[in-house]
Structure formats: C-alpha cells, structure tokens
Amino acid sequence: MKLKQIISVATLVCVTGFAMAQQKKAVFIIIDGVSKDVIEKLPTPNLHAIAKEGALLSAYQGGEVKKYNETPTISAPGYNNVLTGVWYNKHNVPDNEIAAPNYHYPTIFRLFKNQYPNKKTAVFSSWEDNRTKLVGDGLPQTKNIKIDYHFDGLENDTVNFKHDKERTFMARIDQAVTDEAAKQISTNAPDLSWVYLEFTDDMGHMYGDSPQFYDAVQAADKRVGQIWEAIKVRKEKYNEDWLIVITTDHGRSPKNGKGHGGQSDRERASWIVTNAKPNTYASSGQSSVVDILPTIARFLEVKLTTDEQRELDGFPLTGNVSLVQPEAVKTANKLAVTWKPVNNDGKVKVWLASTNNYNKTGEYDKYTLVGEAPVKDGKFDIDLGKQPASNIYKIVLEGKYNTANRWVVSNIKQ
C-alpha cells in the first residue's frame, strides 16, 4: 500500500472513530447526610434513572462496629472513606477538623495523576477543605498534587452568598457548584471529577426528618440530573465512556434525623447509585463506600502497586472479584483466616506481615507468603509459632482478581 493510501486510511479511522478506544471519564458525587431509607421513600427520579442503567446499591459507612476500623459517621471521615478506599484507622480523619490526615494513603486523585499526569482532574465543592485538606491540593505530603480545575470556597463569600439563619445560602452555593460542574463537564470534560453538595445535611441538622429536609433531598436529585444530562450529551456527541457514582457520607439518627456520628443502622446506612452494571459482590447487599475507589480505578484503568492493593479496604463493584469479607481470629498459636468466595477461579495466596510501616511512615511492610488455598475453601490457618511475636499482624489474601486485607491488633490505636 502506498504512503498516501496509508495516510488516507489512518485519517478515515480517526474521523470515523472505528478501531479507536473510547475515552474514559468518571465523576463521583457526594450528597451530604442522606440515609438509604430517605432515598427509597422520596421520589428521586434522576437517581433512579441512573440506577436503571446500572444499580442502586445498599452500602455502609462507619467501618465495622466495635472493630479496629470503626469510623465515626461524620462528614469528613465519610468523604475520606470514599476518596482513599480505606477506613479511619488508616486515613486518620476522625472528624471535620481534618487535623492530621495520614497522606500515606493516596486519594483516587493521586492514584490517577500518578499514572496519567497529563489527564485532567476537577473538584466542584461547597466546602473548600475537601480539596485543600482531604485531597491535599499542593501539599508536600501529597507530593504536591494539583487539581487542574476547582470551583469551591463559596462558603467564604459572604457578599454574593450572604449567610442567613435558615442557611438558604447553602442551597444557592450547591446550585452554583452544580452549574459549574455541568458547564465544565459539557465543555472541557475533566477525566476525573468530584462534586460535593452540602445543603441536605444542613436541613437535616436544623429540621430532622421534615418537609424541609425532604425538599433538600429532591433538590439534590435535580442537581444530579443536571450533571447527568451534561454527561449524556458528552457521551452522544463525543462517544465518550462515562462512569458516574453517587453516594452519601453518612445517614441520620434513628430518633428524629437531626444528628449523626454514631453506629446505629440508620447512621451507617449509605447507598451507591451508578450507571455501571454491578458484579455479584455488589448485588449481594454487602458493599461499602470504600468500594468506590477500586471501582473508579478499575474503570479508569489505574494500576495500583502491590503495596497499595494490600492496604486497600474496598473491592470493585464491577468486573470479576475473587473474594471479599476477610476475617482473622487469633488464638494462642494461630490465626484462623476466613473469607467469602465470590469467584472460585484459582487459589488464594496468604501473605503475613508483623509490622505496620506503611501506616506509620509510608515505608513498605515486608510480607511473607505463608501458604495458599483454593479460593472456594474460604479459610486458611496461619501457624504463629513460626512467626515473630507482634502486637499487630497484617494479613493479605491475594486472589486472581483482587486482594483483601485484615489486621489483628492487640491495641486498637494501631
């Protein structure tokens, strides 16, 4: 074939789009303080339209009750559970002060930028700390990650958004955030975006389960619809492949809906709406918000290092998964390790470390392969007589499609 013909064919391929991979884009939205029962109770047509393409999943916040990873059902910890894919015992954000995040655990933004430094990220938020403290925009502790586009800090603008006791200014801020997110998605289409909406939680705190709170939830649903419309236009016009994930950071108190922070079922009752088709694990009703990071990472083809995978607490909600729900019980001379098989393909490698370097200093822990078992067995015993004594044991279960980890600690502060 002559050069001119080759160029013509290449041009045709570019113009028509044949044989060209779709560009992948992802956006996740956190609507503050809306428990699962409220989503099921109220008309939320936009959330349900997205779920019709994928799923509306039950999920939980708060880690595991009375376990080493129990996490307060408070806003900033809830956001960081989503951002890092790990619970409080690792990311170290127990409250809204965000005093000392453990930046050894990277957010989805850092993982994405590490692999794709030229792709674009965005944060649209009614709370500036989400970008500056949680993501750690421009901080040396986060290796100076830079969010390419941000629209936040409007809560500090008391001229254009004059504060009032009814907090209606937050509704206007949420709408401004939504308008900008929809605009940027329509025009510039960042590759990874986070949208945060606060007004629902304000109304929950002020009025509890009430018409005011329900109106705020339905207004948030309309804002989700506005962003979803922008995504649909991009998909149709530019043939892009978009993932959208919507969730909440915590539920509400069972008494009257005004508070949160505890470990009641309703305060833990989160949910996940996505346009992606769920896997068997996601459909089981056992998913949690830390599953969002590995789901986005898998969709955007972000490859995690072995050590990053070993620390991650979540599991992908799409595609193949080998095992979930790791457990480990220590007796005098052994660790009885169990897991729930999801896909019986292959074996599980069982790794053990007796240090916690990654959490404390960011250095890697030295893992020893102590054995393997068919994934369908769902169990393996580790002989501690052959291991050094320690106040922490970190177990990693490596399946064909994912890893899972469990800590056994003698001190809850580990």
GICOR-V780054 format. One record per residue. RES is the residue in one letter. PHI is phi in whole degrees, 0 to 359 (NA if undefined). Layout:
# GICOR-V780054
res: (RES,RES)
phi: (PHI,PHI)
This chain:
# GICOR-V780054
res: (M,K,L,K,Q,I,I,S,V,A,T,L,V,C,V,T,G,F,A,M,A,Q,Q,K,K,A,V,F,I,I,I,D,G,V,S,K,D,V,I,E,K,L,P,T,P,N,L,H,A,I,A,K,E,G,A,L,L,S,A,Y,Q,G,G,E,V,K,K,Y,N,E,T,P,T,I,S,A,P,G,Y,N,N,V,L,T,G,V,W,Y,N,K,H,N,V,P,D,N,E,I,A,A,P,N,Y,H,Y,P,T,I,F,R,L,F,K,N,Q,Y,P,N,K,K,T,A,V,F,S,S,W,E,D,N,R,T,K,L,V,G,D,G,L,P,Q,T,K,N,I,K,I,D,Y,H,F,D,G,L,E,N,D,T,V,N,F,K,H,D,K,E,R,T,F,M,A,R,I,D,Q,A,V,T,D,E,A,A,K,Q,I,S,T,N,A,P,D,L,S,W,V,Y,L,E,F,T,D,D,M,G,H,M,Y,G,D,S,P,Q,F,Y,D,A,V,Q,A,A,D,K,R,V,G,Q,I,W,E,A,I,K,V,R,K,E,K,Y,N,E,D,W,L,I,V,I,T,T,D,H,G,R,S,P,K,N,G,K,G,H,G,G,Q,S,D,R,E,R,A,S,W,I,V,T,N,A,K,P,N,T,Y,A,S,S,G,Q,S,S,V,V,D,I,L,P,T,I,A,R,F,L,E,V,K,L,T,T,D,E,Q,R,E,L,D,G,F,P,L,T,G,N,V,S,L,V,Q,P,E,A,V,K,T,A,N,K,L,A,V,T,W,K,P,V,N,N,D,G,K,V,K,V,W,L,A,S,T,N,N,Y,N,K,T,G,E,Y,D,K,Y,T,L,V,G,E,A,P,V,K,D,G,K,F,D,I,D,L,G,K,Q,P,A,S,N,I,Y,K,I,V,L,E,G,K,Y,N,T,A,N,R,W,V,V,S,N,I,K,Q)
phi: (NA,289,302,298,291,297,299,296,295,298,296,298,297,294,289,280,89,294,66,252,290,292,288,262,227,222,223,237,237,247,260,286,68,236,286,300,296,289,298,284,276,265,293,230,298,286,300,286,293,293,298,296,282,229,193,247,254,287,212,227,254,89,64,250,298,62,250,298,256,304,229,301,273,238,304,301,302,297,297,288,303,291,295,256,73,224,268,304,301,255,279,61,241,268,204,279,288,50,287,210,301,272,285,295,262,288,282,300,294,293,300,293,292,301,268,233,297,267,277,256,238,210,230,242,211,272,220,296,301,303,277,284,256,285,291,76,303,78,274,298,295,256,59,58,304,240,283,292,219,223,224,202,82,292,294,268,268,270,272,280,231,300,286,228,298,281,59,292,298,289,296,290,294,304,291,297,299,295,302,291,298,297,296,292,296,295,262,254,47,306,286,217,228,236,242,238,237,255,304,302,292,301,290,296,296,283,237,65,291,199,302,297,293,296,298,295,296,290,294,297,299,296,292,300,299,296,290,297,297,298,295,297,296,299,300,285,283,243,56,269,256,249,249,238,227,238,207,228,270,188,267,223,297,290,292,215,83,279,252,188,124,268,242,293,304,287,290,272,282,265,198,224,250,210,272,275,287,283,270,298,299,300,283,281,85,252,284,220,290,289,284,291,300,297,290,295,300,295,296,276,60,270,267,275,291,303,290,295,296,291,266,293,265,262,229,297,270,229,74,282,225,276,206,217,52,290,221,210,239,265,247,300,228,205,248,271,257,226,204,258,292,247,230,278,283,89,242,248,273,252,247,222,231,244,234,229,296,302,292,273,231,86,283,281,274,270,262,246,284,259,157,209,209,303,301,293,293,71,198,196,256,256,280,284,297,260,242,293,293,203,270,212,236,249,255,238,252,255,264,294,249,196,245,221,225,213,254,242,236,266,228,297,279,301)
